[in-house]
Amino acid sequence: MQTVRRFLVLAPVAVVVTAAAYLIYLMVGPGGSVDLRLVGAALLVGLLGAAIVLVAVLAVVGLLRLWGVSNAWAALGLAFGVVAVIQGIDYATIGDDDWRMLTFQVLAGVQVPSWLTFAAGLLVGDLRNRATRNAVRPAA
């Protein structure tokens, strides 16, 4: 349950980071402009990108729990592999080359900030827990 809680706590952060990254891309990227209507689109894309990652991670956490594994890093890595395979299959099965590359770039590009946010959040949590354990250690 602690593994699921760790990912659920990081989900809102992943939404904000993904939305901010996409908004920056829209403003700075090709044909970019500053428009307040882009904020709504960026929030929707951030929510979608983080939701795809969160659903994949929670599904893998459930599968790993059946095997008795409760490691958050294993869940994140396996979920990344599963999503990469699914996106590869999707890329291979779409008929039109231009549409295939567009969908692949959008799906992969939108998810990158979410994957990085979850990984950074797990790393910060692990470092914080290690520092807490070392600080509580009694003097010999």
GIWOUR-V295963 format. One line per field, one symbol per residue. ss: DSSP state (H for helix, E for strand, - for the rest). phi: phi as a letter, one per 40 degrees, with the letter a starting at -180 (. if undefined). psi: psi as a letter, one per 40 degrees, with the letter a starting at -180 (. if undefined). Layout:
BEGIN
ss: ???
phi: ???
psi: ???
END
This chain:
BEGIN
ss: -HHHHHHHHHHHHHHHHHHHHHHHHHHH--------HHHHHHHHHHHHHHHHHHHHHHHHHHHHHH-----HHHHHHHHHHHHHHHHHHHHHH---HHHHHHHHHHHHHHHHHHHHHHHHHHHHHHHHHHHHHHHH----
phi: .cccccccccdcccccccccccccccccccgcacaccccccccccccccccdcccccccccccccccgbbcccccccccccccccccccccccccccccccccccccccccdccccccccccccccccccccccccdccc
psi: dddddddddeddddddddddddddddddahfiihhdddddddddddddddddddddddddddddddeehfhdddddddddddddddddddddehdhdddddddddddddddddddddddddddddddddddddddehii.
END
